Amino acid sequence: MGEPETLRREVLGYDVQSFVPYCITQNLSGGYSILLSTFLCEADGDPVAQAGETAAPSWMPLSELRLKLKHTPEQFYPLYLGALHHYLEEHL
């Protein structure tokens, strides 16, 4: 997974890039289907809120994240829950 496995080539005049995300989540209810592609990355610095996006981003220990997911899952966007649980299962 990641940038080393990214495949980029020209196909019928299109510049095409293929890659494998960490997790794909699909909403199966409601008026239309939503697909969420989750990628893993490394970052430095402090998260910054952006209008129309995450209201209060923050870093936290995985043990704290696990507790928040268990006790207050409504604080998270529902489509994020699967990928977060998947990551915690692999890393805790």
N, C-alpha and C positions, 0 to 999 in steps of 0.2 A: 504494500500500500504506500502511496505517497508519490512525490515528484519523480523519483527514479523510475517508477513504473508507468509514467505518463507516456502515451503514444500520440505523436503528432504527425500528421501527413496531409498531403493534398489529395482530395477525392473529388473527381468530377468538377474541378475548379474551385472547390471549397477548402479552406484551411480548417482541418478538423482535429480536435484534441480529444482523446479518450482517456479516462482515468477511473479508478475505483475509489468510491467514497468509503468512509468508515462504516456508515449505517444509513439505510434508506428506510424512512417511515412513511406510511400512507394512511391518510384519513379516509375511512370507508363510509362515513355518514354525512348527511347534509346534502346540499344541492349539487355539489361537485367534489371531485376527488382532489386532494392536495398531496403532493409528494414533497418530503423534506429530505434533502441530502445533507448528511453530517460529515464533516471532515475534521481530522485532528491536526493541530498545529502547535507550534511553540511560539511564545510571545514574551516580551519583556515590557515593563512599564505598568501604568495604571489603566484599567478599562475606562472608557469614556462613553457616557450616555449620548445618544443621538436621537433627535426628534423622530417619532414614528418607529423607533426601534426599541431596544431594551431600555427600560426606565432607570434602573439602578444596577448596572453591572458591577460585579466585584469578584475578587479571587477568594477562595476559601479552601480549607483542607478537605480532602475527600471524605473523611469521617464526618465532618459537619454537613457536607452535601448529602450524604446518605441519610442522616437524621432529618434534614429538611424534606427530602423526598418521602420519607416514611411518615412524618407527622403533618406536613403541610404541602402535599403535592399540588394543591390548587394555586400555589404561588408560581408555578411553572406553566409555560405554554404546553398544552397536552401533547403535541407532537414531539416535544423535546424529551419526554419521560422515557420512552423506549431506549433511545441512544444513551441517555444518562445512566439508566439502570444497566445497560449492556457494558458501558465503560467501567462502572463500579464493580461489576462482577469479575471483570478481567484484572482490576488493579487493587482490589482490597481482599 
